[in-house]
Amino acid sequence: MNTIVIGAGQSGLAAAHALLQHGLTPVILEAGEEPTGSWANYYDSLTLFSPAAYSALPGHEFPGDPDHYATRDEVVAYLRDYADSLGVEIRTGARVSAVESDSAGGFLVHPASGDTLQARGVVAASGSFGNPYTPALPGQEGYAGQALHVADYRNPKPYVGQRIVVVGGGNSAVQVAYELAEVADVTIASRQPLQFFPQVVGGKDAHYWHTTTGFDSLPPHWLARIATGTLVMDTGDYAAALTEGRMNRRPMFSAFEGRDVVWADGTREPVDVVIYATGYLPNLNFLTSLGALDANGLPLHADGISTTHPGLAYVGLEFQRSFASNTLRGVHRDAEHIAAPLAAYAGGALAAYGL
């Protein structure tokens, strides 16, 4: 066993495919019961913004009409099939608790249950769904309403007739707010105004332009200077819903007081539910004792290659190398980037030089 991939979602499966192309036969360790990552845990109505033609991993087309937008459950089924097609060992129910260095330039991988595994190379592809980010706000602990992260949201049924604030300015915040607005009074609270861009441009889906123009490959430090806020893909419904008053957007509130939120202008308003669509952070606690993370728990890496430990790599980090890094359509490029050096290291390239 020379390489272990931690995580069997889209990132781990893409990593396994890339490693196979470089002559390695990885073993994948997955915390869940199926090799589908976090997809089965997303909210019920989640639909991809990218058409099926742009939502596939290498060597396995996404089924159905290439122009259709796949549902959550379709993605789950696709990943299950993709995992089967790889022909590698996938151990489910194998949550990794820690990774340590061994005495020979490799790693000891400790599943929470089961025997310790030794590997020359490790790919951390554990995603971020297990580490949702919630901003700290004054009075938050004493809030008398219901507060949850979008990771725990499933559908609008429990929220009929309630006053709801959705915190965030990205695709998930807008999509969840839009469906809740059918049954509840909804406000989006964001630090910056929402920035919409159309899903269809010039008669073609935006992802056609992302791929043909090379936008998907732009490095994140360039994008940070070009796009100064979070962009929201508009299906044609979201901006219209705001304009027509079916939901509204306000600047982020500053605090909680009892059951109220305190808006930026100082006004208070009772709110039944606050849903944080505020993103996620890398779920890499198992690397803490290895010393591969910074003080904030973020990986120390260059384009997915660990800068602290030879033989350690990452796949699926947001903006790891590009705009599309942690997406179905783009994660394979990062997987391919880390596969060659990892294969060289795990395959014993250094031994020829006595290293």
C-alpha distance (Angstrom), angle and dihedral (degrees) to the residues before:
residue distance angle dihedral
M1 . . .
N2 3.81 . .
T3 3.81 103.8 .
I4 3.79 134.6 34.1
V5 3.79 123.8 -166.2
I6 3.80 114.2 -156.6
G7 3.80 109.4 -148.9
A8 3.80 132.1 29.4
G9 3.77 100.6 -145.5
Q10 3.79 123.0 108.5
S11 3.82 91.6 -66.2
G12 3.78 96.3 49.9
L13 3.79 93.1 44.8
A14 3.81 91.4 48.9
A15 3.81 89.1 48.9
A16 3.80 91.5 50.8
H17 3.81 91.1 50.3
A18 3.81 91.8 50.6
L19 3.80 92.7 47.4
L20 3.80 90.8 50.8
Q21 3.80 89.0 55.2
H22 3.81 88.0 56.6
G23 3.78 95.5 51.4
L24 3.80 100.2 -97.0
T25 3.79 124.6 123.7
P26 3.79 105.2 -151.1
V27 3.78 128.8 -163.4
I28 3.81 113.9 -137.3
L29 3.80 121.3 -146.3
E30 3.81 114.6 -159.5
A31 3.80 124.6 -173.8
G32 3.81 93.6 -153.7
E33 3.75 130.5 67.4
E34 3.82 95.4 -105.8
P35 3.81 134.9 39.2
T36 3.79 92.7 -112.3
G37 3.79 102.3 98.0
S38 3.79 117.4 -144.9
W39 3.81 97.4 -31.2
A40 3.81 96.1 103.3
N41 3.82 89.3 56.4
Y42 3.80 97.5 56.8
Y43 3.80 121.6 103.9
D44 3.79 116.2 -72.4
S45 3.80 99.0 -111.5
L46 3.80 96.8 47.8
T47 3.78 110.0 138.8
L48 3.79 125.7 179.7
F49 3.78 116.5 -108.6
S50 3.80 89.6 -148.6
P51 3.83 120.1 74.4
A52 3.80 117.8 -114.5
A53 3.80 90.6 -102.6
Y54 3.82 88.4 65.0
S55 3.81 97.4 37.6
A56 3.79 103.3 71.8
L57 3.78 134.4 107.3
P58 3.84 120.4 -131.9
G59 3.78 117.1 -68.1
H60 3.79 97.2 9.0
E61 3.80 122.8 78.9
F62 3.77 119.7 -144.8
P63 3.84 107.1 -109.3
G64 3.79 125.3 -118.2
D65 3.77 132.7 29.5
P66 3.82 106.7 -8.7
D67 3.81 89.6 -138.9
H68 3.80 96.8 54.0
Y69 3.80 123.7 102.4
A70 3.79 108.7 -123.2
T71 3.78 122.7 -130.9
R72 3.78 126.0 -130.4
D73 3.79 92.0 -99.6
E74 3.80 92.2 49.6
V75 3.81 89.4 54.7
V76 3.81 90.6 49.7
A77 3.82 90.6 52.5
Y78 3.81 91.2 46.0
L79 3.81 93.4 52.1
R80 3.80 90.9 47.2
D81 3.80 89.9 54.4
Y82 3.80 92.3 44.2
A83 3.80 91.2 53.0
D84 3.80 90.3 51.9
S85 3.80 91.0 50.0
L86 3.81 93.8 56.6
G87 3.79 95.1 67.1
V88 3.81 93.7 -146.9
E89 3.77 129.7 129.6
I90 3.80 111.4 -92.1
R91 3.80 117.9 -174.5
T92 3.79 111.3 -161.2
G93 3.79 124.5 -163.3
A94 3.81 86.0 35.5
R95 3.80 105.8 126.5
V96 3.81 110.5 -178.8
S97 3.79 113.7 -130.8
A98 3.80 99.2 -177.6
V99 3.79 145.5 -4.9
E100 3.79 120.1 -150.8
S101 3.79 135.8 179.3
D102 3.77 117.0 -103.9
S103 3.78 124.2 -148.1
A104 3.80 95.8 -98.2
G105 3.80 105.9 57.4
G106 3.79 94.1 -85.0
F107 3.78 138.5 91.4
L108 3.78 143.3 -97.6
V109 3.79 111.0 -142.6
H110 3.80 116.4 -159.5
P111 3.80 117.7 -159.2
A112 3.81 112.6 -158.4
S113 3.80 87.1 -116.0
G114 3.78 123.7 23.3
D115 3.75 138.9 34.6
T116 3.80 124.8 -36.1
L117 3.80 112.2 -101.5
Q118 3.80 126.4 -146.2
A119 3.79 121.0 -144.8
R120 3.77 138.6 169.8
G121 3.80 91.5 -146.5
V122 3.82 135.4 28.0
V123 3.80 129.8 -165.4
A124 3.81 114.4 -161.7
A125 3.80 104.3 -150.7
S126 3.79 99.0 151.5
G127 3.80 96.3 129.5
S128 3.78 123.7 -148.6
F129 3.82 107.9 -92.7
G130 3.79 90.4 101.9
N131 3.81 91.2 58.3
P132 3.83 108.1 52.9
Y133 3.79 116.2 -176.8
T134 3.80 120.1 -130.9
P135 3.82 119.7 179.1
A136 3.80 117.6 -125.5
L137 3.81 112.5 -117.0
P138 3.81 131.3 179.4
G139 3.81 112.1 -93.8
Q140 3.79 93.0 12.7
E141 3.81 95.8 128.8
G142 3.80 91.6 54.0
Y143 3.81 96.4 47.3
A144 3.81 107.6 135.1
G145 3.79 95.7 -157.0
Q146 3.80 128.9 70.3
A147 3.80 118.7 -76.7
L148 3.79 123.3 -174.6
H149 3.77 141.1 156.2
V150 3.78 118.2 -114.1
A151 3.82 86.1 -113.3
D152 3.82 86.0 74.9
Y153 3.81 96.4 43.3
R154 3.80 117.9 102.2
N155 3.83 111.8 163.6
P156 3.84 142.5 -23.5
K157 3.83 97.8 -99.6
P158 3.83 97.5 98.3
Y159 3.82 92.5 48.6
V160 3.80 104.3 56.1
G161 3.81 112.0 145.7
Q162 3.80 95.3 2.3
R163 3.79 131.8 129.8
I164 3.79 107.0 -115.6
V165 3.79 135.5 -177.0
V166 3.81 117.5 -163.1
V167 3.80 111.2 -159.0
G168 3.80 116.3 -148.4
G169 3.78 143.1 59.3
G170 3.80 104.0 -130.9
N171 3.78 137.9 92.1
S172 3.80 96.1 -79.8
A173 3.80 93.4 49.6
V174 3.79 92.5 51.1
Q175 3.81 95.5 42.3
V176 3.82 93.3 49.9
A177 3.82 93.2 43.3
Y178 3.79 90.7 50.3
E179 3.80 94.4 54.5
L180 3.81 93.0 42.3
A181 3.81 89.9 52.3
E182 3.81 87.9 69.2
V183 3.82 90.1 68.3
A184 3.81 106.7 16.9
D185 3.81 145.8 36.3
V186 3.81 103.6 -94.5
T187 3.79 136.2 -171.9
I188 3.79 126.2 -179.0
A189 3.81 111.2 -141.6
S190 3.80 114.1 -160.0
R191 3.79 137.1 159.1
Q192 3.79 92.3 -130.7
P193 3.83 131.4 32.3
L194 3.79 113.6 -90.5
Q195 3.81 113.8 -93.1
F196 3.79 111.5 -150.8
F197 3.77 127.5 -169.1
P198 3.81 123.0 -177.1
Q199 3.78 122.5 -101.0
V200 3.80 90.5 -143.4
V201 3.82 120.2 48.3
G202 3.79 122.1 176.8
G203 3.78 90.8 -9.2
K204 3.82 93.4 -55.4
D205 3.76 132.2 96.6
A206 3.80 113.5 -98.8
H207 3.80 90.1 -115.6
Y208 3.79 89.6 65.8
W209 3.80 87.4 61.3
H210 3.82 92.1 41.5
T211 3.80 89.9 59.5
T212 3.80 102.8 33.8
T213 3.81 94.9 46.9
G214 3.80 94.8 42.9
F215 3.82 93.5 -118.4
D216 3.82 89.9 134.0
S217 3.81 89.5 61.6
L218 3.80 98.2 50.9
P219 3.83 109.5 122.4
P220 3.81 115.8 -113.3
H221 3.81 95.2 -118.3
W222 3.82 88.6 60.1
L223 3.78 93.0 45.5
A224 3.80 90.8 52.0
R225 3.81 88.6 62.7
I226 3.80 94.7 43.6
A227 3.81 102.5 42.6
T228 3.80 109.8 37.8
G229 3.81 96.1 -176.6
T230 3.79 142.5 30.1
L231 3.79 113.6 -71.8
V232 3.80 120.6 -140.4
M233 3.78 120.1 -155.7
D234 3.80 108.8 -133.6
T235 3.78 118.5 -148.9
G236 3.81 89.0 -164.5
D237 3.81 92.7 -91.3
Y238 3.80 107.2 73.2
A239 3.80 103.0 61.5
A240 3.82 88.8 41.4
A241 3.81 91.2 54.0
L242 3.80 89.7 54.8
T243 3.80 93.2 45.9
E244 3.79 91.5 48.8
G245 3.80 93.2 47.6
R246 3.80 97.5 -116.8
M247 3.80 85.4 129.6
N248 3.78 131.6 -1.4
R249 3.76 141.1 -149.0
R250 3.81 127.6 -133.8
P251 3.81 133.9 176.1
M252 3.80 111.8 -88.6
F253 3.81 115.5 -77.3
S254 3.79 117.8 -116.6
A255 3.80 105.1 -141.5
F256 3.79 150.1 -9.6
E257 3.81 123.3 -111.6
G258 3.77 114.1 -175.8
R259 3.79 105.3 -57.5
D260 3.82 92.4 -17.5
V261 3.77 133.7 91.3
V262 3.80 117.6 -143.9
W263 3.79 109.9 -135.1
A264 3.79 123.7 -143.6
D265 3.82 90.9 -101.0
G266 3.81 91.0 56.2
T267 3.79 98.1 -104.3
R268 3.80 119.5 133.0
E269 3.76 126.8 -141.1
P270 3.80 133.3 179.5
V271 3.80 111.0 -119.0
D272 3.80 126.3 -172.7
V273 3.81 99.3 -159.4
V274 3.80 136.3 18.2
I275 3.81 116.0 -165.5
Y276 3.79 117.1 -167.3
A277 3.80 112.8 -146.8
T278 3.78 88.8 173.7
G279 3.75 101.8 132.0
Y280 3.77 135.8 -115.1
L281 3.79 140.3 -85.0
P282 3.81 126.3 -135.8
N283 3.81 110.7 -77.3
L284 3.80 97.9 -136.3
N285 3.80 106.6 129.6
F286 3.80 89.6 129.5
L287 3.83 87.8 71.1
T288 3.82 95.4 55.0
S289 3.80 96.8 96.0
L290 3.81 90.7 45.1
G291 3.81 90.5 63.4
A292 3.81 93.9 -126.3
L293 3.83 96.2 125.5
D294 3.78 133.5 73.1
A295 3.81 124.8 -123.1
N296 3.81 90.4 -81.7
G297 3.79 94.2 52.7
L298 3.81 93.7 -104.8
P299 3.81 120.9 136.5
L300 3.78 120.1 -101.9
H301 3.78 102.1 -133.2
A302 3.79 147.2 130.1
D303 3.81 112.0 -132.8
G304 3.80 90.4 -27.9
I305 3.81 97.5 -45.3
S306 3.80 113.1 115.2
T307 3.79 113.6 -115.8
T308 3.81 91.4 -160.9
H309 3.81 105.4 46.4
P310 3.82 128.3 33.4
G311 3.78 109.0 -134.3
L312 3.82 95.0 32.9
A313 3.81 120.9 107.9
Y314 3.79 139.8 164.5
V315 3.79 134.5 -138.2
G316 3.80 127.6 -176.9
L317 3.79 101.8 31.6
E318 3.79 113.3 147.0
F319 3.81 109.1 -100.6
Q320 3.81 89.2 -1.8
R321 3.79 90.7 154.9
S322 3.81 105.5 -20.8
F323 3.79 148.6 2.1
A324 3.84 90.2 -82.6
S325 3.80 97.9 44.4
N326 3.81 98.9 117.4
T327 3.80 98.2 33.3
L328 3.79 131.4 99.9
R329 3.79 90.4 -114.1
G330 3.79 97.1 48.0
V331 3.80 111.4 27.7
H332 3.81 93.1 87.4
R333 3.82 91.4 66.9
D334 3.79 91.0 59.3
A335 3.81 90.1 44.5
E336 3.79 90.4 53.6
H337 3.82 90.5 47.3
I338 3.80 93.8 57.9
A339 3.80 97.0 36.8
A340 3.81 99.3 74.7
P341 3.83 98.1 52.7
L342 3.79 91.1 40.1
A343 3.80 91.1 51.5
A344 3.79 90.6 48.8
Y345 3.79 91.9 51.2
A346 3.80 97.4 40.4
G347 3.80 91.0 42.2
G348 3.79 92.7 59.0
A349 3.81 101.2 -105.8
L350 3.81 90.7 149.7
A351 3.80 92.6 55.6
A352 3.82 90.7 72.6
Y353 3.82 87.4 66.0
G354 3.77 95.3 43.4
L355 3.81 92.0 -107.5
